[in-house]
């Protein structure tokens, strides 16, 4: 829903493109230096950035809501905080810096960072996405340039500058974290197709994600969500309803992982109705549903004014009354799929609700919802029947099924043990290259030294081999530990002076070749 393609051209193209080229060159210099940092230095820098992010979480939550008009300040603060220290803690033991020696496989693996990442951020989750992608880039020794959604550009530019300053203060080369001040469609397209960009991390509207994939550069993109949530008769109806309402109301439902269509069986529907009301939902009458459908989907397309707004505000716009404490609007529908727009993705606290006579029919409904939109993304199951949970997950074209937990947070890895993420891979079902929650491991490839598998051919003795980087994880090294290369000095942005001089000469030669 957060369409970069709606952005106006905000500055003269030559000036904007010249500024962007400078950012790309600066990021290229930074990442060439950063790729030689050892793991201790990488983690020191990442922790400093996580702390700076945590300290400003509340400030940017308020700023993002004020600037975009979407979401709930307290919930955005929580998302920002979860994208700082907890995200770093999750990847604390993932070593993407040191080579790995695997004697049993007669192989050595050397990590190779992608290089320069071009990252898109949506208006719905601007700061949490920027925090998350910055930390992923640092953990994988990459640099990142952000293109924020125009509705959230001011808070994103300021946040990127804050994280960059924290990284530099901790010893990082300047230019690792940058942000485009005046985003526009032509500028974004130019950056996407730049040969100096190694990978695009695309989080945003479908057209922009498709543009990333057709840019000619490697891209990791995501598809839209539209999660069906099924509540089985075996579930604790009160607990399930509370989790669903809490999840659907969280940050006014701007996470793409939120529940979109609720499905139950006829036999437990009345119990679930009562539990939803008790949890703070308004169950719409037939007249309410008609008004809501007409306002929310005029001409069959989502009214984007609703994105990130409260249930009370939406009800007022649709011209029906709810109590002031209403958290979610539940809209009973007779059918699901293309003929019922309320079963599309909404990114607001409106939950369509349908019931079926049999479990197999409920699965069929969930399949129809995902066939319309949301394939590859997420679904949720509430119940105590493991066989039904398995059957539900096996039948649906999704890569995450959250069980007895809020889907908004659970599919994003904050109420389950999935990887914490604000870029949800939708895999082959969703026309994406990755089906997992995206992490720093997706931004590193490995060069593998593979010895002859014949047992008669000896594997190399690495006991006295010098490591490319200092601070290797002993678990991946034969004993005794190899002699490390001296760590980069604090001078010249973390680079040895002789190396810096060589890099400058090489850069000048490349510039001269480009001008000849």
C-alpha positions as CSV (number, residue, x, y, z in Angstrom):
1,X,0.0,0.0,0.0
2,X,2.9,2.4,0.6
3,X,3.6,3.4,-3.0
4,X,6.9,5.1,-3.8
5,X,5.6,5.5,-7.3
6,X,3.1,8.2,-6.0
7,X,6.1,10.5,-5.0
8,X,6.3,13.8,-6.8
9,X,9.5,15.0,-8.4
10,X,10.7,17.2,-5.5
11,X,13.9,18.7,-6.8
12,X,15.7,19.3,-10.1
13,X,16.7,15.9,-11.5
14,X,20.4,16.8,-12.1
15,X,20.8,18.2,-8.6
16,X,19.1,15.2,-7.0
17,X,20.9,12.6,-9.1
18,X,24.3,14.3,-8.5
19,X,23.6,14.2,-4.7
20,X,22.6,10.5,-5.0
21,X,25.8,9.7,-7.0
22,X,27.9,11.3,-4.2
23,X,26.1,9.1,-1.7
24,X,26.8,6.0,-3.8
25,X,30.5,6.9,-4.1
26,X,30.7,7.6,-0.4
27,X,29.0,4.3,0.4
28,X,31.3,2.5,-1.9
29,X,34.4,3.9,-0.2
30,X,32.9,3.1,3.2
31,X,32.0,-0.5,2.4
32,X,35.4,-1.3,1.0
33,X,36.9,-0.2,4.3
34,X,34.3,-1.9,6.4
35,X,34.7,-5.2,4.6
36,X,38.1,-5.5,6.3
37,X,36.9,-5.0,9.9
38,X,37.1,-7.9,12.3
39,X,34.1,-9.3,14.1
40,X,34.8,-7.5,17.4
41,X,34.8,-4.2,15.6
42,X,31.6,-5.0,13.7
43,X,29.8,-6.0,16.8
44,X,31.0,-2.9,18.7
45,X,29.7,-0.7,15.9
46,X,26.4,-2.6,15.7
47,X,25.9,-2.3,19.5
48,X,26.5,1.4,19.4
49,X,23.9,1.8,16.6
50,X,21.4,-0.3,18.4
51,X,21.8,1.8,21.5
52,X,21.4,5.0,19.5
53,X,18.3,3.5,18.0
54,X,16.9,2.5,21.3
55,X,17.4,5.9,22.9
56,X,15.5,7.7,20.1
57,X,12.7,5.1,19.7
58,X,10.0,7.2,21.4
59,X,11.1,10.4,19.6
60,X,10.8,8.8,16.2
61,X,7.6,7.0,17.1
62,X,5.9,10.4,17.8
63,X,7.6,11.9,14.7
64,X,6.5,9.1,12.4
65,X,2.8,9.3,13.5
66,X,2.8,13.1,13.2
67,X,4.4,13.1,9.8
68,X,2.5,10.2,8.2
69,X,-0.8,10.3,10.1
70,X,-0.7,6.6,10.5
71,X,-0.5,4.3,13.5
72,X,-0.2,4.6,17.3
73,X,2.7,6.3,19.0
74,X,3.2,3.8,21.8
75,X,3.1,0.8,19.4
76,X,5.6,2.4,17.1
77,X,7.8,3.1,20.0
78,X,7.7,-0.6,20.9
79,X,8.4,-1.7,17.3
80,X,11.4,0.7,17.2
81,X,12.7,-0.7,20.4
82,X,12.3,-4.3,19.2
83,X,14.3,-3.4,16.1
84,X,17.3,-2.3,18.2
85,X,18.7,-4.4,21.0
86,X,16.4,-7.5,20.7
87,X,17.1,-7.7,17.0
88,X,20.9,-7.6,17.6
89,X,20.6,-10.1,20.5
90,X,18.8,-12.5,18.1
91,X,21.8,-12.5,15.7
92,X,24.5,-12.2,18.4
93,X,25.9,-15.7,17.7
94,X,25.7,-15.5,13.9
95,X,29.2,-15.0,12.7
96,X,29.2,-13.5,9.2
97,X,32.7,-12.1,9.4
98,X,35.2,-15.0,10.1
99,X,36.1,-17.8,7.7
100,X,34.8,-21.3,8.7
101,X,37.1,-24.3,8.5
102,X,35.1,-27.6,8.1
103,X,37.6,-30.5,8.3
104,X,34.9,-33.2,8.0
105,X,33.8,-31.7,4.7
106,X,37.3,-30.7,3.6
107,X,36.1,-27.2,3.0
108,X,36.8,-23.6,4.0
109,X,34.1,-21.0,3.7
110,X,35.0,-17.3,3.4
111,X,32.2,-14.7,3.8
112,X,31.8,-12.1,1.1
113,X,29.5,-9.1,1.9
114,X,27.1,-8.0,-0.8
115,X,28.5,-4.4,-0.8
116,X,26.1,-1.5,-1.3
117,X,22.5,-2.1,-0.4
118,X,19.7,0.2,-1.7
119,X,16.8,-0.1,0.7
120,X,13.2,1.1,0.3
121,X,11.2,1.9,3.5
122,X,7.4,2.2,3.7
123,X,5.3,4.9,5.3
124,X,3.6,2.4,7.5
125,X,6.7,1.3,9.4
126,X,9.3,3.9,8.5
127,X,11.7,4.0,11.5
128,X,11.4,0.3,12.6
129,X,12.2,-0.7,9.0
130,X,15.2,1.7,8.8
131,X,16.5,0.5,12.2
132,X,16.1,-3.1,11.1
133,X,17.8,-2.8,7.7
134,X,20.6,-0.7,9.2
135,X,21.5,-3.4,11.7
136,X,21.2,-6.1,9.1
137,X,23.6,-4.2,6.9
138,X,26.1,-3.6,9.7
139,X,26.1,-7.3,10.9
140,X,26.9,-8.4,7.3
141,X,29.5,-5.6,6.8
142,X,27.5,-3.8,4.1
143,X,26.7,-0.2,3.5
144,X,23.1,1.0,3.0
145,X,21.4,3.9,1.3
146,X,17.7,4.4,2.1
147,X,15.0,5.7,-0.1
148,X,12.2,6.6,2.3
149,X,8.5,6.9,1.4
150,X,7.8,10.6,0.7
151,X,5.3,10.7,3.6
152,X,8.0,9.7,6.1
153,X,11.1,11.3,4.6
154,X,11.9,13.8,7.4
155,X,11.9,11.3,10.2
156,X,13.8,8.8,8.1
157,X,16.5,11.3,7.1
158,X,17.0,12.3,10.7
159,X,17.1,8.7,12.0
160,X,19.6,7.6,9.4
161,X,21.9,10.5,10.3
162,X,21.6,9.6,14.0
163,X,22.6,6.0,13.3
164,X,25.4,7.0,11.0
165,X,26.8,9.3,13.6
166,X,26.7,6.5,16.2
167,X,28.5,4.1,13.9
168,X,31.2,6.6,13.1
169,X,31.7,7.4,16.8
170,X,32.2,3.6,17.4
171,X,34.9,3.4,14.7
172,X,33.0,2.8,11.5
173,X,34.1,4.5,8.2
174,X,31.8,7.4,7.3
175,X,29.1,6.7,4.8
176,X,27.8,3.3,5.9
177,X,24.2,4.5,6.6
178,X,22.8,7.2,4.4
179,X,19.3,8.4,3.3
180,X,18.0,10.2,0.2
181,X,16.6,13.6,1.4
182,X,14.2,14.2,-1.5
183,X,12.9,10.9,-3.0
184,X,11.3,10.8,-6.4
185,X,10.3,8.1,-8.8
186,X,13.0,8.9,-11.4
187,X,15.7,9.1,-8.7
188,X,14.7,5.8,-7.2
189,X,14.7,4.2,-10.6
190,X,18.1,5.6,-11.3
191,X,19.5,4.2,-8.1
192,X,17.8,0.8,-8.6
193,X,19.6,0.4,-11.9
194,X,23.0,1.8,-10.8
195,X,25.7,-0.8,-11.5
196,X,27.3,0.3,-8.2
197,X,24.3,-1.1,-6.2
198,X,24.9,-4.8,-5.3
199,X,21.4,-5.6,-3.9
200,X,18.0,-4.0,-3.4
201,X,16.0,-4.6,-0.2
202,X,12.5,-3.7,-1.3
203,X,9.8,-3.1,1.3
204,X,6.8,-1.2,0.0
205,X,4.1,-1.3,-2.6
206,X,3.8,-4.1,-5.1
207,X,4.7,-1.9,-8.1
208,X,7.9,-0.7,-6.5
209,X,8.9,-4.2,-5.5
210,X,8.3,-5.4,-9.1
211,X,10.4,-2.5,-10.3
212,X,13.2,-3.7,-8.0
213,X,13.1,-7.1,-9.5
214,X,13.2,-5.7,-13.0
215,X,16.0,-3.3,-12.3
216,X,18.8,-5.6,-13.5
217,X,20.3,-5.7,-10.0
218,X,19.8,-8.5,-7.5
219,X,16.8,-7.8,-5.3
220,X,15.1,-9.2,-2.2
221,X,11.4,-8.1,-2.3
222,X,8.2,-9.0,-0.5
223,X,4.6,-9.4,-1.6
224,X,1.5,-8.1,0.1
225,X,-0.1,-9.7,3.2
226,X,-3.7,-10.8,3.6
227,X,-3.5,-13.3,6.5
228,X,-6.5,-15.5,7.1
229,X,-6.9,-16.5,10.7
230,X,-8.8,-19.7,11.6
231,X,-10.3,-20.3,15.1
232,X,-11.1,-23.9,15.7
233,X,-13.8,-25.1,18.1
234,X,-11.0,-26.7,20.2
235,X,-9.5,-23.2,20.9
236,X,-10.0,-21.2,24.0
237,X,-12.4,-18.8,22.3
238,X,-11.8,-16.0,24.8
239,X,-8.0,-16.2,24.6
240,X,-8.1,-16.5,20.8
241,X,-10.4,-13.5,20.5
242,X,-8.2,-11.4,22.8
243,X,-5.0,-12.3,20.8
244,X,-6.7,-11.5,17.5
245,X,-8.1,-8.1,18.7
246,X,-4.8,-7.1,20.3
247,X,-3.0,-8.0,17.1
248,X,-5.4,-6.3,14.7
249,X,-5.5,-3.1,16.8
250,X,-1.6,-3.0,17.2
251,X,-0.4,0.2,15.6
252,X,-3.8,0.4,13.9
253,X,-3.0,-2.7,11.8
254,X,-0.3,-1.3,9.6
255,X,1.9,-4.4,9.8
256,X,1.5,-6.6,6.7
257,X,1.4,-9.6,9.0
258,X,-1.9,-8.6,10.7
259,X,-4.9,-10.8,10.5
260,X,-7.2,-9.8,7.6
261,X,-10.0,-12.3,7.5
262,X,-11.3,-14.3,10.5
263,X,-12.7,-17.8,9.8
264,X,-14.5,-20.1,12.3
265,X,-16.8,-23.0,12.1
266,X,-20.5,-22.5,12.5
267,X,-20.5,-24.5,15.8
268,X,-18.2,-22.1,17.6
269,X,-19.2,-18.8,16.0
270,X,-21.6,-17.5,18.7
271,X,-19.0,-18.2,21.4
272,X,-16.4,-16.3,19.3
273,X,-18.8,-13.4,18.7
274,X,-19.2,-12.9,22.4
275,X,-15.5,-13.2,23.0
276,X,-14.6,-10.6,20.3
277,X,-17.1,-8.1,21.8
278,X,-15.5,-8.7,25.2
279,X,-12.1,-8.0,23.8
280,X,-13.1,-4.6,22.4
281,X,-14.3,-5.4,18.9
282,X,-17.5,-3.9,17.4
283,X,-19.4,-6.5,15.4
284,X,-21.0,-4.6,12.5
285,X,-24.6,-4.9,11.6
286,X,-25.6,-5.6,8.0
287,X,-26.1,-1.9,7.5
288,X,-22.7,-1.1,9.1
289,X,-21.1,-3.6,6.7
290,X,-22.7,-2.0,3.7
291,X,-21.5,1.4,4.7
292,X,-18.1,0.2,5.6
293,X,-17.6,-1.6,2.3
294,X,-18.8,1.4,0.3
295,X,-16.4,3.8,2.2
296,X,-13.4,1.5,2.5
297,X,-13.5,0.1,-1.1
298,X,-15.0,2.7,-3.4
299,X,-15.0,1.3,-7.0
300,X,-13.5,-1.9,-5.5
301,X,-10.1,-0.2,-4.6
302,X,-8.9,0.4,-1.0
303,X,-9.5,4.0,0.3
304,X,-5.9,4.6,1.4
305,X,-7.1,7.3,3.8
306,X,-8.0,4.4,6.1
307,X,-4.5,3.0,6.3
308,X,-3.2,3.2,9.9
309,X,-6.3,5.0,11.2
310,X,-8.3,3.9,14.3
311,X,-11.4,1.9,14.3
312,X,-13.4,4.8,15.8
313,X,-12.2,7.2,13.1
314,X,-13.0,4.7,10.3
315,X,-16.5,4.1,11.7
316,X,-17.2,7.8,11.8
317,X,-16.0,8.2,8.2
318,X,-18.3,5.4,7.1
319,X,-21.2,7.0,9.0
320,X,-22.0,4.6,11.7
321,X,-21.6,4.8,15.5
322,X,-19.4,2.8,17.8
323,X,-18.4,3.2,21.4
324,X,-15.2,5.3,21.9
325,X,-13.2,2.4,23.2
326,X,-13.8,0.3,20.1
327,X,-10.5,-1.2,19.0
328,X,-11.4,-3.3,15.9
329,X,-14.4,-3.3,13.5
330,X,-15.5,-6.9,12.7
331,X,-17.4,-7.1,9.5
332,X,-19.4,-10.4,9.0
333,X,-19.5,-11.4,5.3
334,X,-21.3,-14.2,3.5
335,X,-18.5,-15.0,1.1
336,X,-14.8,-14.6,0.6
337,X,-12.6,-13.9,-2.4
338,X,-12.9,-11.6,-5.4
339,X,-16.6,-10.8,-5.0
340,X,-16.1,-9.5,-1.4
341,X,-13.6,-6.6,-1.2
342,X,-13.6,-6.7,2.5
343,X,-11.6,-9.9,2.3
344,X,-8.7,-8.0,0.6
345,X,-5.7,-6.6,2.5
346,X,-6.7,-3.5,4.4
347,X,-3.9,-2.3,6.7
348,X,-6.4,-0.8,9.1
349,X,-8.3,-2.3,12.1
350,X,-11.1,-3.8,10.0
351,X,-11.5,-7.6,10.2
352,X,-13.8,-9.5,7.8
353,X,-15.5,-12.5,9.5
354,X,-16.9,-15.7,7.8
355,X,-17.8,-19.1,9.1
356,X,-18.0,-22.5,7.5
357,X,-19.9,-25.7,8.2
358,X,-16.8,-27.9,8.1
359,X,-13.1,-27.7,8.6
360,X,-12.4,-28.6,5.0
361,X,-14.6,-25.7,3.9
362,X,-12.8,-23.3,6.2
363,X,-9.5,-24.4,4.6
364,X,-11.0,-23.7,1.2
365,X,-12.0,-20.2,2.3
366,X,-8.5,-19.5,3.4
367,X,-7.1,-20.7,0.1
368,X,-9.5,-18.4,-1.8
369,X,-8.4,-15.4,0.3
370,X,-4.8,-16.1,-0.5
371,X,-5.4,-16.8,-4.1
372,X,-6.8,-13.2,-4.4
373,X,-3.8,-11.7,-2.6
374,X,-1.3,-12.6,0.1
375,X,0.2,-15.8,-1.3
376,X,3.5,-16.7,0.3
377,X,2.9,-14.5,3.3
378,X,1.3,-15.5,6.5
379,X,-1.7,-17.2,8.2
380,X,-2.8,-17.9,11.8
381,X,-4.4,-20.9,13.6
382,X,-6.0,-21.0,17.0
383,X,-6.8,-24.4,18.5
384,X,-5.6,-27.4,20.4
385,X,-5.8,-30.0,17.6
386,X,-2.3,-30.6,16.2
387,X,-3.6,-32.6,13.3
388,X,-5.8,-29.7,12.2
389,X,-3.0,-27.2,12.6
390,X,-0.8,-29.4,10.4
391,X,-3.5,-29.8,7.8
392,X,-4.3,-26.1,7.7
393,X,-0.6,-25.2,7.2
394,X,0.0,-27.9,4.6
395,X,-3.0,-26.7,2.5
396,X,-2.1,-23.0,2.4
397,X,0.4,-21.3,0.0
398,X,2.2,-19.4,2.8
399,X,5.5,-19.7,4.5
400,X,4.5,-18.7,8.1
401,X,1.5,-20.1,10.1
402,X,1.4,-18.5,13.6
403,X,-0.3,-20.8,16.1
404,X,-2.1,-19.5,19.2
405,X,-0.3,-16.2,19.0
406,X,-1.0,-12.7,17.6
407,X,-0.2,-12.8,13.9
408,X,1.0,-9.2,13.6
409,X,3.8,-9.8,16.0
410,X,4.1,-13.6,15.6
411,X,4.8,-13.7,11.9
412,X,7.3,-10.8,12.3
413,X,9.2,-12.8,14.9
414,X,8.2,-10.8,18.0
415,X,5.8,-13.2,19.6
416,X,7.3,-16.5,18.2
417,X,10.8,-17.8,17.6
418,X,10.7,-16.8,14.0
419,X,13.5,-14.4,13.0
420,X,12.5,-10.8,13.9
421,X,11.9,-9.0,10.6
422,X,10.2,-6.1,8.9
423,X,10.9,-7.7,5.5
424,X,8.8,-10.8,5.2
425,X,9.9,-13.1,2.3
426,X,7.0,-14.5,0.3
427,X,9.0,-17.0,-1.7
428,X,7.8,-18.7,-4.9
429,X,4.1,-18.4,-3.9
430,X,4.5,-14.7,-3.7
431,X,6.8,-14.2,-6.6
432,X,9.8,-13.4,-4.3
433,X,13.3,-14.8,-4.2
434,X,13.2,-15.6,-0.5
435,X,10.6,-17.3,1.6
436,X,12.1,-16.7,5.0
437,X,12.0,-13.6,7.3
438,X,14.9,-11.7,5.9
439,X,18.1,-11.5,8.1
440,X,21.7,-10.5,7.7
441,X,22.6,-13.9,6.4
442,X,20.8,-13.1,3.2
443,X,23.2,-10.2,2.6
444,X,26.3,-12.4,2.6
445,X,27.5,-15.0,0.1
446,X,30.3,-17.4,0.7
447,X,33.4,-18.4,-1.3
448,X,34.1,-22.1,-0.7
449,X,37.5,-23.7,-1.0
450,X,36.5,-27.3,-1.7
451,X,39.3,-29.9,-1.4
452,X,39.3,-33.2,-3.4
453,X,36.8,-35.6,-1.7
454,X,39.1,-38.5,-2.2
455,X,40.3,-39.6,1.3
456,X,43.8,-40.2,-0.1
457,X,44.1,-36.4,-0.9
458,X,45.0,-34.6,2.4
459,X,43.0,-31.6,3.6
460,X,45.0,-28.4,4.3
461,X,46.6,-27.8,7.8
462,X,45.2,-24.5,9.0
463,X,46.9,-24.5,12.4
464,X,49.4,-21.9,11.3
465,X,47.4,-20.2,8.6
466,X,47.0,-16.4,9.1
467,X,43.3,-15.4,9.4
468,X,42.1,-12.7,7.1
469,X,40.4,-11.0,10.2
470,X,41.1,-10.8,13.9
471,X,38.8,-12.3,16.5
472,X,37.7,-15.5,14.7
473,X,35.2,-17.7,16.5
474,X,37.3,-20.6,17.9
475,X,34.4,-23.0,17.2
476,X,35.2,-22.6,13.5
477,X,38.9,-22.9,13.9
478,X,41.3,-25.8,14.5
479,X,43.4,-25.5,17.6
480,X,45.7,-23.7,18.2
481,X,44.1,-20.5,16.9
482,X,45.8,-19.0,13.8
483,X,47.9,-15.9,14.1
484,X,45.5,-13.0,13.4
485,X,46.1,-10.1,11.1
486,X,46.4,-6.8,13.0
487,X,43.1,-5.1,13.5
488,X,42.4,-2.0,11.4
489,X,43.8,1.1,13.1
490,X,41.6,3.9,14.3
491,X,43.4,6.3,11.9
492,X,41.9,7.0,8.5
493,X,38.4,5.8,9.4
494,X,39.6,2.3,10.5
495,X,42.0,1.7,7.6
496,X,45.8,1.3,7.6
497,X,47.3,4.5,6.0
498,X,49.2,2.5,3.4
499,X,46.1,0.6,2.4
500,X,44.1,3.9,2.3
501,X,46.7,5.4,0.0
502,X,46.5,2.4,-2.3
503,X,42.7,2.6,-2.4
504,X,42.8,6.3,-3.3
505,X,45.3,5.6,-6.2
506,X,43.1,2.8,-7.4
507,X,40.0,5.0,-7.3
508,X,41.7,7.7,-9.2
509,X,42.8,5.3,-11.9
510,X,39.2,4.0,-12.2
511,X,37.9,7.6,-12.5
512,X,40.5,8.4,-15.2
513,X,39.5,5.3,-17.2
514,X,35.8,6.3,-16.9
515,X,36.6,9.8,-18.3
516,X,38.7,8.6,-21.2
